[in-house]
Amino acid sequence: MSRFEEIAENMREPKMKDIRALSNIKNNEEKELKLIGNLTGLNETDLGDLTFKEYKILQDKLTSFLS
């Protein structure tokens, strides 16, 4: 299991306060980055340094919560 698969596995489910904290952000990509950061504890620098493949692992986990 890769480090990011492990992070995704341990990502907490979003709470309403997490969703509400995004209300002032207009850009959908920024909303998603902020939410993934809140749910994983990764900061903006960590998220910005991910490869697309690594980010996709976290994005897929987030999508599973929101569908």
Secondary structure, DSSP 4 states (H G I P E B T S, - for coil): --HHHHHHHTPPPPPHHHHHTTTT---HHHHHHHHHHHHH---HHHHHTS-HHHHHHHHHHHHHHH-
